[in-house]
Amino acid sequence: MTHKQCTCMNCGDSYSHQTSGHGCGDQPSSGSLCGTCNTAVKAALAKIPKKREWVWVPVTDEAERVAAIAEWDRIDQIYRDRPPSFSGIPRRVDFPLFDMTTGKVVSRTRTIELGRDLFIIQRYIGDSQPAVITKEMVKILATGEIVPR
């Protein structure tokens, strides 16, 4: 567990805040507000209705699917051509899905940013199934309309 001494940005009170470890999400304080002020802010914000929320929508447009897969392949090619320590760009992280009977990787999942769009792609090894591609969109809660972010 990590604790730090903080001063509340609102009332100026000194308090201890747990930044990690078991139970750190259960405390009323935050890194910048004491428990009393943070509880008051949360209560005030709870009265304001949300206007929009982020949603992930399956990509059906073939041009978007091809562009997202091409970006995945372009990033992979960069790392095949030169070691990550010399590439000048951060290493992408894959989230593999393992077959528990054989221990082999069945698929990899990666987040791809393409222009202003954000995609999550799950590609199956050996092309046994088509890639599952979802795109981050914004849902306007008043109308139910889903628009680009």
Order of alpha helices (4+ residues) and beta strands (2+ residues): beta-beta-alpha-beta-alpha-alpha-beta-beta-beta-beta-beta
